[in-house]
Amino acid sequence: MANRALARRLGIAERTVKAHVAHIIEKLGLNTRLEAAVVAAVHHGLICPERHSAVG
């Protein structure tokens, strides 16, 4: 979801969303928002990392 849409949905400023997303990515030791989405999907059982390996 885009920052603007998240901000609207949560009733906060877009700048606040950007700051929160940046902090989440940093705390998880990740580099991108996509990596954070994959971590969340694995955590919630939406994907199984063993079956979706990019290697081989």
C-alpha positions as CSV (number, residue, x, y, z in Angstrom):
1,M,0.0,0.0,0.0
2,A,1.3,3.4,-0.9
3,N,2.3,5.9,1.9
4,R,-0.4,8.3,0.9
5,A,-3.1,5.6,1.1
6,L,-1.8,4.4,4.5
7,A,-1.7,7.9,5.8
8,R,-5.3,8.5,4.7
9,R,-6.5,5.2,6.2
10,L,-4.7,5.8,9.5
11,G,-5.5,9.5,9.7
12,I,-1.9,10.6,10.0
13,A,0.5,12.6,7.8
14,E,2.2,10.9,4.9
15,R,5.5,12.1,6.4
16,T,4.7,10.1,9.6
17,V,4.0,7.0,7.6
18,K,7.4,7.3,5.8
19,A,9.1,7.7,9.2
20,H,7.4,4.7,10.6
21,V,8.1,2.5,7.6
22,A,11.8,3.6,7.7
23,H,12.1,2.7,11.4
24,I,10.5,-0.7,10.8
25,I,12.9,-1.5,8.0
26,E,15.8,-0.4,10.0
27,K,14.8,-2.3,13.2
28,L,14.4,-5.5,11.1
29,G,17.8,-5.0,9.6
30,L,16.4,-4.9,6.1
31,N,17.1,-2.7,3.1
32,T,13.8,-2.2,1.3
33,R,10.0,-2.1,1.8
34,L,9.7,-5.2,-0.3
35,E,12.0,-7.2,2.1
36,A,9.7,-6.0,4.9
37,A,6.7,-7.2,3.0
38,V,8.2,-10.6,2.5
39,V,9.2,-10.9,6.1
40,A,5.6,-10.1,7.1
41,A,4.2,-12.6,4.6
42,V,6.4,-15.4,6.0
43,H,5.6,-14.4,9.5
44,H,1.8,-14.6,8.8
45,G,2.2,-17.9,6.9
46,L,1.2,-16.5,3.6
47,I,4.4,-17.8,2.0
48,C,6.8,-20.6,2.9
49,P,10.4,-19.5,2.3
50,E,11.6,-23.1,1.7
51,R,9.3,-23.4,-1.3
52,H,9.9,-20.0,-2.8
53,S,13.7,-19.9,-2.9
54,A,15.3,-17.7,-5.6
55,V,18.2,-20.1,-5.7
56,G,18.3,-23.1,-8.0
